[in-house]
Each structure stands twice: as C-alpha cells, then as structure tokens.
Amino acid sequence: MERAAVRIRVMQGDRDVEGAYVRLLDAADEFVAEYRSRINGLILFVLPQGAWRLICLAPVGKRVERSFTVAGQEPLDITLQVPAQASPPAA
C-alpha cells in the first residue's frame, strides 16, 4: 500500500501556532489520531491513499476543519490558518 508524508503546519497570520491539537479522521469520520503541534507549528503524518479530514483546536483561535486526499506517494504540505477569536465586547 502506497503511503505519503503529510506535513501539517498550524499558523495564525504569519506566526506558527504551538500547542494546537490536530485530530485526524478517515473517510468515514472515524477518529484515527490526535497530535499536538510543536513550537514550529508542525505535525507530520504518514498516510495511505484515501480521503482524510483534519480538525484543529488551537489555544489562540477558532476551530478549523480541512479535508484532503492522499492520491499517491507525493508528499503533501497543508497549512491550517487559524482565525483569531473575536474579543469580547468591552463592559
């Protein structure tokens, strides 16, 4: 079975996000894995061909979801751009 390296980078604007939890789900939306991003915002998966979905929960922003497909052995680079949370209204 062919596999490809999938490098996930979690960012907010131009800054790497450390400590984001990224969940990996398969085509049936079944949980496969969850990892925490390193100081450089990176997470690496080695995955077989198929459809996948990422759910990112970052300490500095809103939840982000992204679907992608691994079609061969070519490495994939995916950036998850985390939008900032809105500030609460001033009292």
N, CA, C and O atoms as CSV, one atom per row, in Angstrom:
chain,resi,resn,atom,element,x,y,z
A,1,MET,N,N,0.852,-1.185,0.000
A,1,MET,CA,C,0.000,0.000,0.000
A,1,MET,C,C,0.889,1.236,0.000
A,1,MET,O,O,1.791,1.375,0.826
A,2,GLU,N,N,0.616,2.129,-0.942
A,2,GLU,CA,C,1.394,3.359,-1.030
A,2,GLU,C,C,1.020,4.302,0.103
A,2,GLU,O,O,-0.137,4.385,0.517
A,3,ARG,N,N,2.024,5.005,0.588
A,3,ARG,CA,C,1.824,5.999,1.650
A,3,ARG,C,C,2.520,7.294,1.252
A,3,ARG,O,O,3.460,7.300,0.458
A,4,ALA,N,N,2.038,8.378,1.818
A,4,ALA,CA,C,2.647,9.684,1.560
A,4,ALA,C,C,2.844,10.428,2.873
A,4,ALA,O,O,2.053,10.299,3.808
A,5,ALA,N,N,3.913,11.207,2.919
A,5,ALA,CA,C,4.148,12.078,4.065
A,5,ALA,C,C,3.242,13.300,3.920
A,5,ALA,O,O,3.191,13.932,2.865
A,6,VAL,N,N,2.531,13.617,4.997
A,6,VAL,CA,C,1.642,14.782,5.005
A,6,VAL,C,C,2.108,15.688,6.138
A,6,VAL,O,O,1.998,15.339,7.313
A,7,ARG,N,N,2.627,16.847,5.772
A,7,ARG,CA,C,3.125,17.800,6.770
A,7,ARG,C,C,2.065,18.872,6.982
A,7,ARG,O,O,1.673,19.575,6.051
A,8,ILE,N,N,1.609,18.981,8.232
A,8,ILE,CA,C,0.596,19.953,8.617
A,8,ILE,C,C,1.304,21.094,9.347
A,8,ILE,O,O,2.102,20.859,10.254
A,9,ARG,N,N,1.010,22.309,8.952
A,9,ARG,CA,C,1.571,23.477,9.645
A,9,ARG,C,C,0.405,24.326,10.134
A,9,ARG,O,O,-0.444,24.741,9.346
A,10,VAL,N,N,0.371,24.580,11.436
A,10,VAL,CA,C,-0.693,25.383,12.044
A,10,VAL,C,C,-0.162,26.802,12.221
A,10,VAL,O,O,0.876,27.024,12.844
A,11,MET,N,N,-0.907,27.764,11.651
A,11,MET,CA,C,-0.463,29.159,11.692
A,11,MET,C,C,-1.628,30.075,12.031
A,11,MET,O,O,-2.794,29.737,11.829
A,12,GLN,N,N,-1.278,31.236,12.551
A,12,GLN,CA,C,-2.231,32.325,12.728
A,12,GLN,C,C,-1.550,33.551,12.130
A,12,GLN,O,O,-0.590,34.077,12.693
A,13,GLY,N,N,-2.057,34.000,10.981
A,13,GLY,CA,C,-1.356,35.055,10.251
A,13,GLY,C,C,-0.028,34.506,9.763
A,13,GLY,O,O,0.013,33.487,9.074
A,14,ASP,N,N,1.062,35.182,10.121
A,14,ASP,CA,C,2.392,34.709,9.720
A,14,ASP,C,C,3.146,34.047,10.869
A,14,ASP,O,O,4.357,33.843,10.780
A,15,ARG,N,N,2.436,33.710,11.947
A,15,ARG,CA,C,3.071,33.105,13.124
A,15,ARG,C,C,2.687,31.640,13.264
A,15,ARG,O,O,1.531,31.265,13.067
A,16,ASP,N,N,3.681,30.810,13.608
A,16,ASP,CA,C,3.422,29.401,13.902
A,16,ASP,C,C,2.644,29.293,15.204
A,16,ASP,O,O,2.831,30.100,16.115
A,17,VAL,N,N,1.769,28.293,15.292
A,17,VAL,CA,C,0.973,28.082,16.497
A,17,VAL,C,C,1.451,26.808,17.188
A,17,VAL,O,O,1.317,25.706,16.655
A,18,GLU,N,N,2.005,26.979,18.374
A,18,GLU,CA,C,2.417,25.841,19.199
A,18,GLU,C,C,1.240,25.418,20.065
A,18,GLU,O,O,0.465,26.257,20.525
A,19,GLY,N,N,1.109,24.111,20.286
A,19,GLY,CA,C,0.110,23.615,21.223
A,19,GLY,C,C,-1.281,23.433,20.658
A,19,GLY,O,O,-2.232,23.240,21.416
A,20,ALA,N,N,-1.422,23.488,19.342
A,20,ALA,CA,C,-2.724,23.218,18.733
A,20,ALA,C,C,-2.915,21.708,18.656
A,20,ALA,O,O,-1.976,20.983,18.327
A,21,TYR,N,N,-4.101,21.233,18.950
A,21,TYR,CA,C,-4.412,19.815,18.811
A,21,TYR,C,C,-5.048,19.596,17.456
A,21,TYR,O,O,-6.041,20.236,17.110
A,22,VAL,N,N,-4.462,18.677,16.684
A,22,VAL,CA,C,-4.970,18.373,15.351
A,22,VAL,C,C,-5.428,16.918,15.340
A,22,VAL,O,O,-4.646,15.992,15.553
A,23,ARG,N,N,-6.723,16.753,15.084
A,23,ARG,CA,C,-7.320,15.412,15.009
A,23,ARG,C,C,-7.378,14.972,13.563
A,23,ARG,O,O,-7.692,15.763,12.674
A,24,LEU,N,N,-7.074,13.705,13.333
A,24,LEU,CA,C,-7.143,13.118,12.003
A,24,LEU,C,C,-8.308,12.143,11.973
A,24,LEU,O,O,-8.398,11.241,12.806
A,25,LEU,N,N,-9.206,12.331,10.999
A,25,LEU,CA,C,-10.350,11.456,10.802
A,25,LEU,C,C,-10.260,10.833,9.414
A,25,LEU,O,O,-9.774,11.464,8.475
A,26,ASP,N,N,-10.731,9.588,9.287
A,26,ASP,CA,C,-10.709,8.927,7.985
A,26,ASP,C,C,-11.957,9.282,7.175
A,26,ASP,O,O,-12.740,10.139,7.585
A,27,ALA,N,N,-12.143,8.629,6.035
A,27,ALA,CA,C,-13.253,8.943,5.131
A,27,ALA,C,C,-14.616,8.688,5.766
A,27,ALA,O,O,-15.611,9.287,5.358
A,28,ALA,N,N,-14.670,7.802,6.763
A,28,ALA,CA,C,-15.923,7.514,7.464
A,28,ALA,C,C,-16.091,8.387,8.701
A,28,ALA,O,O,-16.975,8.135,9.520
A,29,ASP,N,N,-15.257,9.405,8.846
A,29,ASP,CA,C,-15.246,10.299,10.004
A,29,ASP,C,C,-14.930,9.580,11.308
A,29,ASP,O,O,-15.356,10.002,12.383
A,30,GLU,N,N,-14.173,8.484,11.198
A,30,GLU,CA,C,-13.717,7.759,12.380
A,30,GLU,C,C,-12.389,8.363,12.845
A,30,GLU,O,O,-11.521,8.685,12.034
A,31,PHE,N,N,-12.252,8.508,14.160
A,31,PHE,CA,C,-11.029,9.031,14.762
A,31,PHE,C,C,-9.862,8.101,14.451
A,31,PHE,O,O,-9.970,6.886,14.615
A,32,VAL,N,N,-8.739,8.679,13.999
A,32,VAL,CA,C,-7.538,7.908,13.699
A,32,VAL,C,C,-6.401,8.292,14.653
A,32,VAL,O,O,-5.717,7.427,15.199
A,33,ALA,N,N,-6.212,9.606,14.845
A,33,ALA,CA,C,-5.098,10.063,15.683
A,33,ALA,C,C,-5.320,11.513,16.087
A,33,ALA,O,O,-6.135,12.224,15.500
A,34,GLU,N,N,-4.573,11.932,17.106
A,34,GLU,CA,C,-4.560,13.331,17.509
A,34,GLU,C,C,-3.157,13.647,18.003
A,34,GLU,O,O,-2.585,12.923,18.817
A,35,TYR,N,N,-2.618,14.752,17.487
A,35,TYR,CA,C,-1.290,15.180,17.896
A,35,TYR,C,C,-1.306,16.661,18.220
A,35,TYR,O,O,-2.187,17.397,17.776
A,36,ARG,N,N,-0.337,17.086,18.989
A,36,ARG,CA,C,-0.182,18.488,19.400
A,36,ARG,C,C,0.938,19.095,18.564
A,36,ARG,O,O,1.995,18.485,18.402
A,37,SER,N,N,0.712,20.289,18.035
A,37,SER,CA,C,1.731,20.932,17.201
A,37,SER,C,C,2.936,21.348,18.041
A,37,SER,O,O,2.814,21.733,19.204
A,38,ARG,N,N,4.088,21.255,17.413
A,38,ARG,CA,C,5.340,21.635,18.065
A,38,ARG,C,C,5.510,23.149,18.043
A,38,ARG,O,O,4.645,23.874,17.553
A,39,ILE,N,N,6.617,23.612,18.571
A,39,ILE,CA,C,6.880,25.049,18.649
A,39,ILE,C,C,6.876,25.701,17.259
A,39,ILE,O,O,6.552,26.882,17.126
A,40,ASN,N,N,7.235,24.930,16.229
A,40,ASN,CA,C,7.249,25.464,14.867
A,40,ASN,C,C,5.908,25.254,14.152
A,40,ASN,O,O,5.803,25.483,12.947
A,41,GLY,N,N,4.889,24.821,14.896
A,41,GLY,CA,C,3.554,24.642,14.338
A,41,GLY,C,C,3.371,23.384,13.517
A,41,GLY,O,O,2.325,23.209,12.893
A,42,LEU,N,N,4.368,22.493,13.500
A,42,LEU,CA,C,4.330,21.339,12.601
A,42,LEU,C,C,3.836,20.056,13.250
A,42,LEU,O,O,4.041,19.801,14.437
A,43,ILE,N,N,3.178,19.262,12.415
A,43,ILE,CA,C,2.766,17.891,12.731
A,43,ILE,C,C,3.001,17.088,11.463
A,43,ILE,O,O,2.735,17.585,10.368
A,44,LEU,N,N,3.492,15.863,11.580
A,44,LEU,CA,C,3.742,15.017,10.418
A,44,LEU,C,C,2.948,13.723,10.534
A,44,LEU,O,O,2.984,13.043,11.559
A,45,PHE,N,N,2.234,13.399,9.469
A,45,PHE,CA,C,1.544,12.116,9.358
A,45,PHE,C,C,2.107,11.385,8.141
A,45,PHE,O,O,2.505,12.027,7.169
A,46,VAL,N,N,2.147,10.062,8.181
A,46,VAL,CA,C,2.441,9.242,7.012
A,46,VAL,C,C,1.180,8.412,6.792
A,46,VAL,O,O,0.834,7.557,7.607
A,47,LEU,N,N,0.493,8.681,5.664
A,47,LEU,CA,C,-0.857,8.144,5.465
A,47,LEU,C,C,-0.990,7.369,4.166
A,47,LEU,O,O,-0.335,7.688,3.174
A,48,PRO,N,N,-1.840,6.352,4.174
A,48,PRO,CA,C,-2.146,5.647,2.929
A,48,PRO,C,C,-3.101,6.483,2.070
A,48,PRO,O,O,-3.662,7.480,2.524
A,49,GLN,N,N,-3.266,6.053,0.837
A,49,GLN,CA,C,-4.176,6.745,-0.066
A,49,GLN,C,C,-5.587,6.760,0.505
A,49,GLN,O,O,-6.018,5.825,1.179
A,50,GLY,N,N,-6.293,7.850,0.216
A,50,GLY,CA,C,-7.676,7.951,0.664
A,50,GLY,C,C,-8.042,9.371,1.030
A,50,GLY,O,O,-7.237,10.296,0.924
A,51,ALA,N,N,-9.286,9.517,1.467
A,51,ALA,CA,C,-9.813,10.816,1.887
A,51,ALA,C,C,-9.631,10.949,3.394
A,51,ALA,O,O,-9.835,9.992,4.142
A,52,TRP,N,N,-9.247,12.148,3.832
A,52,TRP,CA,C,-8.958,12.421,5.230
A,52,TRP,C,C,-9.536,13.764,5.623
A,52,TRP,O,O,-9.803,14.613,4.772
A,53,ARG,N,N,-9.729,13.952,6.921
A,53,ARG,CA,C,-10.201,15.241,7.421
A,53,ARG,C,C,-9.413,15.602,8.673
A,53,ARG,O,O,-9.139,14.746,9.514
A,54,LEU,N,N,-9.051,16.877,8.789
A,54,LEU,CA,C,-8.346,17.406,9.951
A,54,LEU,C,C,-9.280,18.332,10.715
A,54,LEU,O,O,-10.046,19.093,10.123
A,55,ILE,N,N,-9.205,18.255,12.033
A,55,ILE,CA,C,-9.897,19.211,12.898
A,55,ILE,C,C,-8.833,19.794,13.816
A,55,ILE,O,O,-8.167,19.066,14.553
A,56,CYS,N,N,-8.682,21.098,13.766
A,56,CYS,CA,C,-7.655,21.780,14.547
A,56,CYS,C,C,-8.308,22.592,15.650
A,56,CYS,O,O,-9.194,23.408,15.396
A,57,LEU,N,N,-7.862,22.362,16.879
A,57,LEU,CA,C,-8.313,23.105,18.058
A,57,LEU,C,C,-7.093,23.819,18.621
A,57,LEU,O,O,-6.243,23.207,19.268
A,58,ALA,N,N,-7.019,25.116,18.367
A,58,ALA,CA,C,-5.845,25.890,18.770
A,58,ALA,C,C,-6.157,26.744,19.987
A,58,ALA,O,O,-7.283,27.217,20.140
A,59,PRO,N,N,-5.163,26.947,20.860
A,59,PRO,CA,C,-5.392,27.761,22.057
A,59,PRO,C,C,-5.573,29.247,21.746
A,59,PRO,O,O,-6.000,30.009,22.614
A,60,VAL,N,N,-5.255,29.669,20.520
A,60,VAL,CA,C,-5.278,31.097,20.191
A,60,VAL,C,C,-6.330,31.476,19.162
A,60,VAL,O,O,-6.316,32.602,18.664
A,61,GLY,N,N,-7.239,30.574,18.831
A,61,GLY,CA,C,-8.202,30.918,17.789
A,61,GLY,C,C,-9.360,29.963,17.727
A,61,GLY,O,O,-9.582,29.153,18.628
A,62,LYS,N,N,-10.096,30.075,16.638
A,62,LYS,CA,C,-11.283,29.258,16.428
A,62,LYS,C,C,-10.922,27.898,15.841
A,62,LYS,O,O,-9.825,27.697,15.319
A,63,ARG,N,N,-11.865,26.977,15.937
A,63,ARG,CA,C,-11.715,25.637,15.369
A,63,ARG,C,C,-11.640,25.738,13.843
A,63,ARG,O,O,-12.348,26.535,13.226
A,64,VAL,N,N,-10.770,24.917,13.247
A,64,VAL,CA,C,-10.596,24.889,11.802
A,64,VAL,C,C,-10.712,23.444,11.332
A,64,VAL,O,O,-10.171,22.538,11.966
A,65,GLU,N,N,-11.419,23.226,10.219
A,65,GLU,CA,C,-11.526,21.897,9.624
A,65,GLU,C,C,-11.049,21.965,8.187
A,65,GLU,O,O,-11.236,22.968,7.500
A,66,ARG,N,N,-10.429,20.877,7.745
A,66,ARG,CA,C,-9.929,20.825,6.365
A,66,ARG,C,C,-9.929,19.388,5.892
A,66,ARG,O,O,-9.422,18.502,6.581
A,67,SER,N,N,-10.494,19.153,4.721
A,67,SER,CA,C,-10.471,17.826,4.101
A,67,SER,C,C,-9.399,17.802,3.024
A,67,SER,O,O,-9.101,18.827,2.411
A,68,PHE,N,N,-8.821,16.627,2.796
A,68,PHE,CA,C,-7.807,16.470,1.754
A,68,PHE,C,C,-7.762,15.013,1.322
A,68,PHE,O,O,-8.315,14.138,1.989
A,69,THR,N,N,-7.100,14.763,0.203
A,69,THR,CA,C,-6.983,13.410,-0.335
A,69,THR,C,C,-5.521,13.088,-0.578
A,69,THR,O,O,-4.771,13.895,-1.129
A,70,VAL,N,N,-5.129,11.895,-0.158
A,70,VAL,CA,C,-3.812,11.364,-0.483
A,70,VAL,C,C,-4.020,10.476,-1.705
A,70,VAL,O,O,-4.749,9.486,-1.640
A,71,ALA,N,N,-3.372,10.835,-2.834
A,71,ALA,CA,C,-3.608,10.120,-4.083
A,71,ALA,C,C,-2.418,9.272,-4.525
A,71,ALA,O,O,-2.557,8.446,-5.427
A,72,GLY,N,N,-1.279,9.454,-3.923
A,72,GLY,CA,C,-0.095,8.692,-4.321
A,72,GLY,C,C,0.965,8.804,-3.242
A,72,GLY,O,O,0.653,8.910,-2.056
A,73,GLN,N,N,2.223,8.780,-3.666
A,73,GLN,CA,C,3.329,8.847,-2.716
A,73,GLN,C,C,3.935,10.237,-2.608
A,73,GLN,O,O,4.868,10.445,-1.834
A,74,GLU,N,N,3.416,11.192,-3.375
A,74,GLU,CA,C,3.945,12.551,-3.324
A,74,GLU,C,C,3.658,13.183,-1.968
A,74,GLU,O,O,2.527,13.109,-1.486
A,75,PRO,N,N,4.655,13.801,-1.343
A,75,PRO,CA,C,4.422,14.479,-0.064
A,75,PRO,C,C,3.420,15.627,-0.218
A,75,PRO,O,O,3.362,16.275,-1.263
A,76,LEU,N,N,2.645,15.866,0.819
A,76,LEU,CA,C,1.680,16.962,0.837
A,76,LEU,C,C,2.044,17.937,1.946
A,76,LEU,O,O,2.439,17.529,3.038
A,77,ASP,N,N,1.910,19.211,1.663
A,77,ASP,CA,C,2.072,20.260,2.667
A,77,ASP,C,C,0.725,20.957,2.808
A,77,ASP,O,O,0.178,21.470,1.831
A,78,ILE,N,N,0.198,20.973,4.019
A,78,ILE,CA,C,-1.094,21.589,4.294
A,78,ILE,C,C,-0.914,22.619,5.394
A,78,ILE,O,O,-0.349,22.319,6.447
A,79,THR,N,N,-1.393,23.829,5.153
A,79,THR,CA,C,-1.361,24.867,6.177
A,79,THR,C,C,-2.768,25.068,6.714
A,79,THR,O,O,-3.707,25.302,5.954
A,80,LEU,N,N,-2.903,24.976,8.023
A,80,LEU,CA,C,-4.172,25.279,8.690
A,80,LEU,C,C,-4.053,26.693,9.241
A,80,LEU,O,O,-3.302,26.937,10.186
A,81,GLN,N,N,-4.784,27.606,8.659
A,81,GLN,CA,C,-4.740,29.005,9.078
A,81,GLN,C,C,-5.833,29.206,10.127
A,81,GLN,O,O,-7.021,29.112,9.816
A,82,VAL,N,N,-5.437,29.480,11.355
A,82,VAL,CA,C,-6.360,29.618,12.484
A,82,VAL,C,C,-6.784,31.076,12.602
A,82,VAL,O,O,-5.949,31.940,12.869
A,83,PRO,N,N,-8.078,31.365,12.404
A,83,PRO,CA,C,-8.535,32.755,12.581
A,83,PRO,C,C,-8.548,33.125,14.059
A,83,PRO,O,O,-8.806,32.285,14.921
A,84,ALA,N,N,-8.273,34.367,14.333
A,84,ALA,CA,C,-8.285,34.852,15.718
A,84,ALA,C,C,-9.703,34.836,16.260
A,84,ALA,O,O,-10.661,35.046,15.517
A,85,GLN,N,N,-9.834,34.587,17.551
A,85,GLN,CA,C,-11.128,34.672,18.205
A,85,GLN,C,C,-11.481,36.129,18.362
A,85,GLN,O,O,-10.617,36.973,18.600
A,86,ALA,N,N,-12.759,36.415,18.225
A,86,ALA,CA,C,-13.222,37.794,18.427
A,86,ALA,C,C,-13.081,38.146,19.906
A,86,ALA,O,O,-13.347,37.323,20.782
A,87,SER,N,N,-12.671,39.348,20.160
A,87,SER,CA,C,-12.563,39.825,21.543
A,87,SER,C,C,-13.955,40.061,22.100
A,87,SER,O,O,-14.833,40.523,21.372
A,88,PRO,N,N,-14.180,39.755,23.376
A,88,PRO,CA,C,-15.482,40.022,23.963
A,88,PRO,C,C,-15.730,41.524,24.020
A,88,PRO,O,O,-14.780,42.295,24.151
A,89,PRO,N,N,-16.990,41.957,23.925
A,89,PRO,CA,C,-17.270,43.399,23.990
A,89,PRO,C,C,-16.830,43.979,25.331
A,89,PRO,O,O,-16.916,43.327,26.371
A,90,ALA,N,N,-16.368,45.194,25.275
A,90,ALA,CA,C,-15.945,45.885,26.493
A,90,ALA,C,C,-17.155,46.141,27.387
A,90,ALA,O,O,-18.240,46.475,26.911
A,91,ALA,N,N,-16.947,45.979,28.680
A,91,ALA,CA,C,-18.041,46.171,29.621
A,91,ALA,C,C,-18.248,47.621,29.942
A,91,ALA,O,O,-19.136,47.960,30.724
